[in-house]
C-alpha cells in the first residue's frame, strides 16, 4: 500500500474484523537501490521497457478505476512510480485527462 492508502485500508480491515500486522524493515538490512540496474536493463532491451510502460499504465488505470476513493486516491506520484520501474519518465496516460 502507498502511505496515502494505509490508514483508510487499515480502518476497513478493522471494521471487517480482519487482523493485520504492520511489518517494518530493519534499516541496517535494507538492500541498495536497484534503480540504476533497472534503468540499464531497460535501455538495453526495448521489450522490457515496453513491458514496464504497460505495467505502469495498467497499475495507474486500476487505481483510477477503483470505486473506493477513500483508499485509492487518484492523486498518485506517477512519475516517481514510473522511475521506480526504471523508466526515465511516466508514459502518456490519456484516461487521466478525460473529463467527466
C-alpha positions, -999 to +999 in steps of 0.1 A: +000+000+000+010+035-006+013+057+025-018+076+015-038+044+013-026+028+045-049+045+071-082+041+052-074+005+042-064-004+078-097+010+091-116-011+065-098-042+077-106-035+113-143-028+105-144-062+088-126-078+118-096-089+097-064-088+117-035-070+101+001-066+113+024-040+100+058-052+090+088-029+092+123-033+077+155-031+096+173-001+082+206-019+086+195-048+065+179-027+036+193-035+003+209-009-020+188+007-047+182-014-079+170+016-098+203+021-118+203-016-127+167-014-139+175+017-160+204+000-176+184-031-184+155-011-199+179+009-221+193-023-235+161-042-241+131-025-258+107-053-250+114-049-212+110-012-215+076-016-232+065-041-205+075-016-178+055+011-196+025-012-199+028-022-162+028+015-152-003+023-172-021-008-160-014-001-123-024+036-126-055+027-145-065+001-119-062+026-091-080+052-112-110+028-117-113+017-081-147+028-067-134+034-031-117+068-035-110+070+003-084+042+000-074+045-036-067+082-043-062+093-079-036+118-067-006+094-072+031+101-076+030+088-111+065+100-121+081+085-090+063+052-096+075+051-132+110+059-121+109+031-096+103+007-125+134+021-143+116+044-167+131+078-173+096+094-172+060+084-169+043+071-201+014+091-215-019+081-199-049+096-218-075+083-194-062+107-168-071+137-189-106+126-198-132+150-184-165+136-170 
